[in-house]
């Protein structure tokens, strides 16, 4: 499927026959997205329609949107980091000042030509980087995000998933109902320029440090997929980056690796209870989107196939079985969600370290029901080094709280002690991803399985 923005403002998709006018507002009409109350089981065909629908919704925005493709890179705003814009009404969304991204250069672009001889050897076969439908930034990243204080949020249900990020002592929440439609937020957290990303097709959240040497990058959506996972591009060189690994895979920056930060997908209610004064990405984004609606209903049905996945299928598990993937050094492991749900707490040894992996029920799947909050309960997960002041702890759970065997302190799924002698203590979070097996196995083919 090929897609582009025509001179008349229409997205045109050659193979599917759909033409969507960019000025049309989003609706709940089945003309925009096919809905099946009994869940969708026809896989790839309906996913084509869903991706086309995602790309074809209006852009009623006060921001200047880059949806035309090549040479769209724009630097971030020049400002002082982490100072809020004053507002007379604390319930109104506000902007957080951002560290400026560097100006773009105008060398060869991997978006324009993945095969340019000026590039170093690519890390992957460029032929396998495939169009997902929308043009570059047709799924628009958020470059000037607005926030609301957690206690003033009125658009989230307690069971809705949010991406929990903590950098430089500052915690923020990014609702999946928003990231589903934008996939990338270029932000500044704890004085660090970061990109918070979510790929619905591989069901994976990753956060990156946007500093690369003495350069500060900003990221956009390329409109392409690799192993059915988001391919990003940096606006400074227009190199292509793998969302899943944080590597530049084609372009001038080939081989560069972005530093990543731990991200957990947890229930809004759990994050709110711990961070009532924390900042939450507002749904007042400047874009017209049907936030709270899932454009991929039924996509996490284990009996369906991944969209545009052309990699080798690892038959040890079903392609869309949910797993918790953890990688340290050169070792990686996949824990099936079913197993972790049954156990509540699992201890694993990886790269010479013991890691405690937790599950707590109460978080809706973002890829199940047409209404995100109505998705089935898949729970949330956390992974931590179970050490406090040099003492290794063993944890158990009653399904709501986690209790250590050393002090009987109670901990939440974010790894924070909320009661007992260790109240206020935080465990060191370990990077992990909640994802589908096909994606984890494709990017980490040597992984072990705990099932």
C-alpha positions as CSV (number, residue, x, y, z in Angstrom):
1,X,0.0,0.0,0.0
2,X,1.3,3.4,-1.0
3,X,0.1,6.7,0.5
4,X,0.8,10.3,-0.1
5,X,-0.6,13.8,0.3
6,X,-1.8,15.1,-2.9
7,X,-2.0,18.8,-4.0
8,X,-5.7,18.8,-3.3
9,X,-5.1,17.8,0.3
10,X,-6.2,14.2,-0.1
11,X,-4.5,11.1,1.2
12,X,-4.6,8.6,-1.6
13,X,-3.9,4.9,-1.2
14,X,-3.2,3.0,-4.4
15,X,-3.8,-0.6,-3.5
16,X,-6.8,-0.2,-1.2
17,X,-8.8,2.3,-3.2
18,X,-9.5,4.6,-0.3
19,X,-9.4,8.4,-0.7
20,X,-9.7,10.4,2.5
21,X,-9.9,14.2,2.5
22,X,-7.6,15.7,5.2
23,X,-10.1,18.3,6.2
24,X,-12.8,15.8,7.2
25,X,-13.3,15.6,11.0
26,X,-13.0,12.3,12.8
27,X,-16.3,10.4,13.3
28,X,-17.4,7.1,14.7
29,X,-18.8,6.1,11.4
30,X,-18.2,2.6,10.1
31,X,-17.3,4.3,6.8
32,X,-14.1,5.4,8.6
33,X,-13.3,2.2,10.5
34,X,-14.8,-1.2,10.3
35,X,-16.2,-2.3,13.7
36,X,-17.0,-5.9,14.8
37,X,-18.5,-6.2,18.3
38,X,-17.3,-9.8,18.5
39,X,-13.7,-8.8,17.8
40,X,-11.9,-8.7,14.5
41,X,-10.4,-12.0,13.3
42,X,-9.6,-11.2,9.7
43,X,-6.2,-9.7,10.6
44,X,-4.3,-7.9,7.9
45,X,-7.1,-6.6,5.7
46,X,-8.9,-4.8,8.5
47,X,-5.5,-3.5,9.8
48,X,-5.0,-1.9,6.4
49,X,-8.3,-0.1,6.9
50,X,-7.4,0.9,10.4
51,X,-4.0,2.4,9.5
52,X,-5.6,4.3,6.5
53,X,-8.2,5.7,8.8
54,X,-5.6,6.8,11.3
55,X,-3.8,8.7,8.6
56,X,-6.9,10.3,7.1
57,X,-8.3,12.2,10.1
58,X,-8.4,16.0,10.1
59,X,-5.5,18.2,11.3
60,X,-7.4,21.1,12.9
61,X,-4.3,22.4,14.6
62,X,-2.8,25.6,15.7
63,X,0.6,24.0,15.2
64,X,2.2,23.9,11.8
65,X,1.9,20.3,10.7
66,X,4.4,18.6,8.6
67,X,2.6,16.0,6.5
68,X,4.0,16.5,3.1
69,X,6.9,14.2,3.3
70,X,10.4,15.2,2.4
71,X,12.3,18.0,4.1
72,X,9.8,18.5,6.9
73,X,12.3,18.6,9.8
74,X,11.9,21.4,12.2
75,X,13.9,22.2,15.3
76,X,12.1,22.3,18.7
77,X,11.3,25.6,20.4
78,X,14.1,27.5,22.0
79,X,13.3,27.8,25.7
80,X,14.4,27.2,29.3
81,X,13.6,23.6,30.4
82,X,11.1,22.6,33.0
83,X,9.4,25.9,33.7
84,X,5.7,26.0,33.4
85,X,3.9,28.7,31.4
86,X,1.8,30.7,33.8
87,X,-1.9,30.3,33.6
88,X,-4.7,31.9,35.7
89,X,-6.7,28.6,35.8
90,X,-4.8,25.6,37.1
91,X,-7.2,23.2,35.5
92,X,-6.3,24.5,32.0
93,X,-3.6,22.7,30.0
94,X,-0.2,24.5,30.0
95,X,3.0,24.1,28.1
96,X,6.3,23.1,29.7
97,X,9.3,24.9,28.3
98,X,11.4,22.7,26.1
99,X,15.1,22.4,25.3
100,X,15.6,23.4,21.7
101,X,16.4,20.8,19.1
102,X,19.2,21.5,16.7
103,X,18.6,23.0,13.3
104,X,18.4,20.5,10.5
105,X,21.1,20.0,8.0
106,X,20.4,19.4,4.3
107,X,22.4,16.4,3.5
108,X,20.9,13.3,1.8
109,X,17.7,12.1,3.3
110,X,16.9,8.4,4.0
111,X,13.2,9.3,3.7
112,X,13.8,10.5,0.2
113,X,16.0,7.6,-0.8
114,X,16.8,4.7,1.4
115,X,19.4,3.5,-1.1
116,X,21.6,6.6,-1.3
117,X,25.2,5.7,-1.9
118,X,26.2,8.5,0.5
119,X,25.0,6.5,3.5
120,X,27.1,4.1,5.5
121,X,26.0,0.4,5.1
122,X,22.5,0.0,6.6
123,X,21.9,-2.2,9.6
124,X,18.9,-3.8,7.9
125,X,17.8,-4.5,4.4
126,X,16.2,-1.3,3.2
127,X,13.8,-3.3,1.1
128,X,12.2,-4.6,4.3
129,X,11.4,-1.1,5.5
130,X,7.9,-0.8,4.2
131,X,5.3,1.9,3.8
132,X,2.6,1.6,6.5
133,X,0.3,3.9,4.6
134,X,0.6,7.5,6.1
135,X,3.3,9.8,4.8
136,X,6.1,11.2,7.0
137,X,4.4,12.8,10.1
138,X,1.0,11.8,8.7
139,X,0.6,10.4,12.2
140,X,1.7,13.7,13.8
141,X,4.1,13.6,16.7
142,X,3.6,16.1,19.5
143,X,6.4,18.7,19.5
144,X,4.9,21.3,21.9
145,X,3.1,19.0,24.4
146,X,0.6,20.5,26.8
147,X,0.1,19.1,30.3
148,X,-2.4,19.0,33.2
149,X,-1.7,18.4,36.8
150,X,-2.8,14.8,37.6
151,X,-5.5,15.8,40.1
152,X,-7.1,18.0,37.5
153,X,-7.4,15.3,34.8
154,X,-11.0,14.6,33.8
155,X,-10.6,12.6,30.6
156,X,-9.2,9.3,31.8
157,X,-10.8,6.2,33.4
158,X,-9.0,4.6,36.3
159,X,-8.2,1.5,34.4
160,X,-6.8,3.2,31.3
161,X,-3.2,2.6,30.5
162,X,-0.7,5.4,30.7
163,X,3.1,5.4,30.0
164,X,4.9,6.1,33.3
165,X,8.3,7.8,32.9
166,X,10.7,9.1,35.5
167,X,13.8,11.1,34.5
168,X,15.9,13.3,36.7
169,X,13.7,12.9,39.7
170,X,10.6,14.0,37.7
171,X,7.6,11.7,36.9
172,X,5.2,12.1,34.0
173,X,2.3,10.2,32.6
174,X,1.5,9.9,28.9
175,X,-2.0,8.4,28.2
176,X,-2.0,5.7,25.7
177,X,-5.3,7.1,24.4
178,X,-3.2,10.0,23.1
179,X,-0.1,8.1,22.1
180,X,-2.1,5.8,19.9
181,X,-2.9,8.7,17.6
182,X,0.5,10.4,17.7
183,X,3.1,7.7,18.6
184,X,5.9,10.2,19.5
185,X,6.1,13.0,22.0
186,X,9.2,15.2,21.9
187,X,9.5,16.5,25.5
188,X,11.8,17.7,28.2
189,X,11.7,15.8,31.5
190,X,13.9,16.5,34.5
191,X,16.0,18.8,32.4
192,X,16.6,16.0,29.8
193,X,15.3,16.2,26.2
194,X,13.5,13.0,25.6
195,X,11.2,11.3,23.1
196,X,8.4,9.1,24.5
197,X,7.1,6.7,21.9
198,X,4.4,4.1,21.5
199,X,3.9,1.6,18.6
200,X,0.4,0.2,18.5
201,X,1.3,-2.5,16.0
202,X,4.0,-4.1,18.2
203,X,2.4,-2.8,21.4
204,X,5.6,-1.4,22.7
205,X,6.5,1.8,24.6
206,X,10.1,3.1,24.6
207,X,11.6,6.4,25.8
208,X,14.8,7.8,24.4
209,X,17.3,10.5,25.4
210,X,17.4,12.9,22.4
211,X,21.0,14.0,23.0
212,X,23.4,12.5,20.6
213,X,26.9,13.7,21.3
214,X,26.7,17.5,21.2
215,X,23.6,17.5,19.1
216,X,19.9,17.5,20.2
217,X,17.6,15.6,17.9
218,X,13.8,15.6,17.5
219,X,11.9,12.7,16.1
220,X,9.0,12.3,13.7
221,X,7.1,9.3,12.3
222,X,8.4,8.2,8.9
223,X,5.2,6.4,7.8
224,X,7.3,3.3,7.4
225,X,7.5,0.0,9.3
226,X,10.2,-2.6,10.0
227,X,9.1,-5.9,11.4
228,X,5.7,-4.3,11.8
229,X,7.2,-1.8,14.2
230,X,7.4,2.0,14.0
231,X,10.3,3.5,12.1
232,X,11.1,7.0,13.3
233,X,13.3,9.6,11.6
234,X,15.3,12.4,13.1
235,X,14.6,15.8,11.8
236,X,18.2,16.9,11.8
237,X,19.5,14.3,9.2
238,X,16.4,12.4,8.2
239,X,18.0,9.1,9.1
240,X,15.7,6.3,9.9
241,X,15.5,4.8,13.4
242,X,14.0,1.6,14.8
243,X,11.6,2.4,17.6
244,X,12.1,-1.1,19.0
245,X,15.9,-0.9,19.4
246,X,16.6,2.9,19.4
247,X,19.2,2.5,16.6
248,X,19.7,4.5,13.5
249,X,19.3,1.8,10.8
250,X,19.5,3.7,7.5
251,X,20.9,7.1,6.7
252,X,23.8,9.3,7.8
253,X,23.6,8.3,11.4
254,X,23.6,4.6,10.8
255,X,24.8,2.7,13.9
256,X,24.1,5.5,16.4
257,X,22.3,4.2,19.5
258,X,20.0,6.4,21.6
259,X,20.1,6.0,25.3
260,X,16.8,4.7,26.6
261,X,14.9,5.1,29.9
262,X,12.6,2.6,31.7
263,X,8.9,3.0,30.8
264,X,6.1,1.2,32.4
265,X,2.5,0.9,31.1
266,X,0.3,1.1,34.2
267,X,-3.3,1.9,35.1
268,X,-4.1,5.6,35.4
269,X,-5.5,5.1,38.9
270,X,-2.2,3.6,40.1
271,X,-0.1,6.4,38.7
272,X,-2.5,9.1,40.0
273,X,-2.4,7.6,43.6
274,X,1.3,8.0,43.6
275,X,1.7,11.3,41.7
276,X,-1.3,13.5,42.4
277,X,0.7,16.6,41.6
278,X,2.6,15.0,38.7
279,X,2.2,16.2,35.1
280,X,0.0,14.3,32.6
281,X,0.0,14.8,28.9
282,X,-3.2,16.7,28.0
283,X,-5.6,15.7,25.3
284,X,-5.7,19.4,24.3
285,X,-3.0,18.7,21.7
286,X,-4.1,21.1,19.0
287,X,-5.1,18.2,16.8
288,X,-8.6,16.8,16.2
289,X,-8.5,13.2,17.2
290,X,-11.0,10.8,18.8
291,X,-9.0,10.3,22.0
292,X,-10.3,7.4,24.0
293,X,-11.3,5.5,20.9
294,X,-9.1,2.6,19.7
295,X,-8.5,2.6,16.0
296,X,-7.2,-1.0,16.1
297,X,-10.1,-2.9,17.8
298,X,-9.4,-6.6,18.2
299,X,-5.7,-6.2,17.1
300,X,-4.4,-8.0,20.2
301,X,-6.5,-11.1,19.5
302,X,-3.9,-13.9,19.7
303,X,-5.5,-15.6,16.7
304,X,-4.9,-12.8,14.3
305,X,-1.8,-12.0,12.3
306,X,0.5,-9.0,12.6
307,X,0.1,-6.2,10.1
308,X,2.8,-6.1,7.3
309,X,5.1,-8.4,9.3
310,X,7.5,-10.1,6.8
311,X,10.0,-11.5,9.3
312,X,10.6,-15.1,10.3
313,X,7.9,-16.3,12.7
314,X,9.4,-17.9,15.8
315,X,7.0,-20.8,16.4
316,X,7.9,-21.2,20.1
317,X,4.8,-19.0,20.9
318,X,1.9,-17.6,18.9
319,X,2.8,-14.4,17.1
320,X,0.6,-12.2,19.2
321,X,1.1,-13.8,22.5
322,X,1.8,-11.0,25.0
323,X,5.3,-11.2,26.6
324,X,7.4,-9.0,28.9
325,X,10.8,-8.6,27.2
326,X,13.9,-7.8,29.2
327,X,17.4,-7.3,27.8
328,X,20.6,-6.6,29.8
329,X,24.0,-6.6,28.1
330,X,23.7,-9.3,25.4
331,X,21.2,-11.5,27.3
332,X,17.5,-11.3,26.8
333,X,14.5,-13.1,28.1
334,X,10.7,-13.2,27.4
335,X,8.2,-13.9,30.1
336,X,4.7,-14.8,28.9
337,X,2.1,-12.5,30.4
338,X,0.0,-15.6,31.2
339,X,2.8,-17.0,33.3
340,X,3.5,-13.7,35.1
341,X,-0.2,-13.1,35.8
342,X,-0.5,-16.6,37.4
343,X,2.6,-16.0,39.6
344,X,2.3,-12.3,40.4
345,X,6.0,-12.1,41.1
346,X,8.8,-13.8,39.2
347,X,12.5,-13.6,40.0
348,X,14.9,-14.1,37.1
349,X,18.7,-14.1,36.7
350,X,19.9,-12.1,33.7
351,X,23.4,-10.9,32.9
352,X,24.5,-11.8,36.4
353,X,21.8,-9.9,38.2
354,X,18.6,-10.9,39.9
355,X,15.5,-9.0,38.6
356,X,12.1,-9.1,40.3
357,X,9.3,-8.9,37.7
358,X,5.8,-7.9,38.9
359,X,2.2,-8.1,37.7
360,X,-0.8,-6.2,39.0
361,X,-4.3,-6.6,37.5
362,X,-6.5,-3.6,36.7
363,X,-5.2,-2.2,33.4
364,X,-7.2,-2.3,30.2
365,X,-5.8,-3.5,26.9
366,X,-5.4,-0.5,24.5
367,X,-5.9,-2.8,21.5
368,X,-9.0,-4.8,22.3
369,X,-12.3,-2.9,22.4
370,X,-13.4,0.0,20.2
371,X,-13.5,2.1,23.4
372,X,-10.0,1.9,25.0
373,X,-11.2,1.9,28.6
374,X,-13.5,-1.1,27.8
375,X,-10.6,-3.3,26.8
376,X,-10.1,-6.5,28.7
377,X,-8.0,-6.5,31.8
378,X,-4.4,-7.4,31.0
379,X,-2.9,-5.8,34.1
380,X,0.4,-3.9,34.3
381,X,4.0,-5.0,34.9
382,X,7.2,-3.7,36.5
383,X,10.7,-5.0,36.6
384,X,13.2,-3.9,39.3
385,X,16.5,-4.7,41.0
386,X,15.3,-5.9,44.4
387,X,18.0,-4.3,46.4
388,X,17.7,-1.6,49.1
389,X,20.8,-0.3,51.0
390,X,22.7,-3.3,49.8
391,X,20.1,-5.8,51.1
392,X,18.4,-8.1,48.6
393,X,14.7,-8.4,49.1
394,X,12.2,-11.1,48.2
395,X,8.7,-10.0,47.2
396,X,5.3,-11.5,47.2
397,X,1.9,-10.0,46.2
398,X,-1.7,-10.2,47.3
399,X,-2.8,-8.9,43.9
400,X,-2.8,-5.3,44.9
401,X,0.4,-4.6,46.8
402,X,3.8,-6.1,46.8
403,X,5.4,-7.0,50.2
404,X,9.1,-7.5,50.9
405,X,10.3,-10.2,53.2
406,X,12.8,-8.0,55.0
407,X,10.7,-5.3,56.4
408,X,7.1,-6.1,55.4
409,X,6.8,-2.8,53.7
410,X,4.1,-2.4,51.0
411,X,5.1,-1.4,47.5
412,X,3.1,-0.4,44.4
413,X,3.6,-1.6,40.9
414,X,5.8,1.4,40.1
415,X,8.4,0.1,42.6
416,X,7.7,2.6,45.3
417,X,7.3,1.7,49.0
418,X,4.0,3.3,50.2
419,X,3.8,1.9,53.7
420,X,6.1,0.3,56.3
421,X,9.7,1.0,57.4
422,X,10.8,1.6,53.8
423,X,8.0,4.0,52.9
424,X,9.3,6.6,50.3
425,X,12.0,4.2,49.0
426,X,12.2,3.5,45.3
427,X,13.6,0.4,43.7
428,X,15.8,0.8,40.6
429,X,13.6,0.2,37.6
430,X,14.9,-2.2,34.9
431,X,14.0,-1.5,31.3
432,X,11.4,-3.8,30.0
433,X,8.7,-3.8,27.3
434,X,5.2,-5.2,27.2
435,X,4.9,-6.4,23.7
436,X,3.9,-9.1,21.3
437,X,6.0,-12.2,20.8
438,X,6.5,-11.7,17.1
439,X,8.2,-8.4,17.6
440,X,10.4,-9.4,20.6
441,X,11.5,-12.6,18.7
442,X,12.2,-10.6,15.5
443,X,14.4,-8.1,17.2
444,X,15.8,-10.4,19.9
445,X,16.0,-13.8,18.1
446,X,18.3,-15.4,20.7
447,X,15.9,-14.7,23.6
448,X,15.1,-17.3,26.2
449,X,11.4,-17.9,27.2
450,X,10.0,-18.2,30.6
451,X,6.6,-19.8,30.2
